[in-house]
Amino acid sequence: MTLAPELLDKLSQIVGANKLLMDADDHVQYGRDWTRVETPAPAAVVLPGSIEQVQALVQVANAEGLAIVPSVSVAARWRRAVS
């Protein structure tokens, strides 16, 4: 799926251009399904830094009919598992 430039602009305005990752390598890294069941193909990787940014992203995704797939790093999952 390719996102329209106008939508990418909206996302960038919410999180900043440096937190909207459009590089194919970033999509592979952040879009990886560690279960290996699916082969994800994200249209964009967005890295919000606040609750307000998450809320704004959810509103945009809802208005555009887009799915949001949250991702947690392996390190974060491990810390939570042993905390």
ABEGO torsion letter per residue (X at the ends): XBBBAAAAAAAAAAAEAAABBABAAAAAAAABBAAGABBBBBABBBBBABAAAAAAAAAAAAAAGBBBBBBBBAAAAAAAAAX
